[in-house]
Amino acid sequence: MPTAAPSEAWRDRAGFCAPHPALLPSGPVRPAQVELLIELAQRTKLCHDLLAAFADRYAAFPQSAPSQTRELVALRQLLERHGLADPSAGLGAGLFAVPGVQARYDRYLAEGRTGRAAALAVVRRTAAEVVRMLDDALPAGTAPDVRQVCLHILLAAHRQIRVAQAWSPH
């Protein structure tokens, strides 16, 4: 996925708008935050690739991959800004450098291929995992650019859960 040039605002389809992370002041990133950002990039790519695979498989499925792409671009720009690398950058759809993430993707993809309802359950689960991770790890006094990206992704994950619930059979 290409990295886009920063614009003055980072707006998603739901209208959430915030300063682009590259325009925010930076600050020191602690080792725990480094791990968080790299894990978050892995999970965002995992969500993106699953959404794209399920959207290709099921005619009626939420088209959320573009927002996941924006989030992944922002995360990779943030990692680059802090001198860090995403281990799965440059790998194709469904491919991950970390074996545990690859195994999770393969397992979730297999679950989602059993039916549209199962795919929506996988989408909800992956978004809920991101919410739990950020709720537990989002530090209060972090660098402004890291905090902004993490908060944006947290809000996006909550919206993704609501979208998947709305599309699910009741």
Disulfide bonds with the S-S distance in Angstrom:
none
